[in-house]
Amino acid sequence: MRIGLNEISSDQVAMLSRLNDAPARDSVGLRTGELSLDELRRCLELHALGLVSATVGWRDTCWFALTPAGRRIRRQAPV
């Protein structure tokens, strides 16, 4: 399923922008400890849509980062 910009909320777009920490090859995203409860909820919603990945790393820390689809949507959003 291909999600379009018009199918996500402005808060979700803002979360994509926050996760856009670097070019894809250098991006690590954000760990759960850096997110408010509302941001964590948005990340989980975006994960369900395939726009954000969730990866468990060192010491069981969960990291959220943009997927290629998430980057595509982020590029479409107004700055």
C-alpha positions as CSV (number, residue, x, y, z in Angstrom):
1,M,0.0,0.0,0.0
2,R,1.4,3.4,-1.0
3,I,0.5,6.2,1.5
4,G,0.1,9.7,0.3
5,L,0.8,13.0,2.1
6,N,-2.9,13.8,2.2
7,E,-3.5,10.5,4.2
8,I,-1.5,11.5,7.3
9,S,-2.1,14.2,9.9
10,S,0.0,17.4,10.2
11,D,1.3,16.0,13.5
12,Q,2.5,12.9,11.8
13,V,4.2,15.1,9.1
14,A,5.9,17.0,11.9
15,M,7.1,13.7,13.4
16,L,8.6,12.7,10.0
17,S,10.4,16.0,10.0
18,R,11.7,15.4,13.5
19,L,13.0,12.0,12.5
20,N,14.7,13.4,9.4
21,D,18.0,13.8,11.3
22,A,20.4,13.3,8.4
23,P,20.6,11.9,4.8
24,A,19.4,8.3,4.6
25,R,22.9,6.8,4.7
26,D,23.8,8.6,7.9
27,S,20.5,8.7,9.7
28,V,20.0,6.9,13.0
29,G,16.7,8.4,14.0
30,L,15.6,9.0,17.5
31,R,15.5,6.7,20.5
32,T,12.4,6.3,22.6
33,G,14.0,8.2,25.5
34,E,14.1,11.3,23.3
35,L,10.4,11.2,22.5
36,S,7.3,12.5,24.4
37,L,4.4,10.1,24.8
38,D,2.5,11.8,22.0
39,E,5.6,11.6,19.7
40,L,6.0,7.9,20.6
41,R,2.3,7.3,19.7
42,R,2.9,9.1,16.4
43,C,5.9,7.0,15.7
44,L,3.9,3.8,16.3
45,E,1.2,5.0,14.0
46,L,3.7,5.8,11.3
47,H,5.4,2.5,11.8
48,A,2.0,0.8,11.2
49,L,1.9,2.7,7.9
50,G,5.4,1.6,6.9
51,L,6.8,5.2,7.1
52,V,9.0,4.6,10.1
53,S,11.1,1.7,11.1
54,A,11.6,0.5,14.7
55,T,14.9,-1.1,15.6
56,V,16.0,-2.5,18.9
57,G,19.7,-1.7,19.5
58,W,22.3,-1.8,22.2
59,R,20.9,-2.4,25.7
60,D,17.4,-3.0,24.3
61,T,17.0,0.7,23.2
62,C,14.4,1.1,20.6
63,W,15.2,3.5,17.7
64,F,12.7,5.0,15.3
65,A,13.9,6.1,11.8
66,L,12.4,7.1,8.5
67,T,11.9,4.3,5.9
68,P,12.4,5.1,2.2
69,A,8.6,5.6,2.0
70,G,8.7,8.0,5.0
71,R,11.5,10.0,3.3
72,R,9.4,10.2,0.2
73,I,6.4,11.6,2.1
74,R,8.7,14.0,4.0
75,R,10.1,15.4,0.8
76,Q,6.5,16.1,-0.4
77,A,5.6,18.0,2.7
78,P,5.8,21.8,2.8
79,V,8.8,23.0,4.8
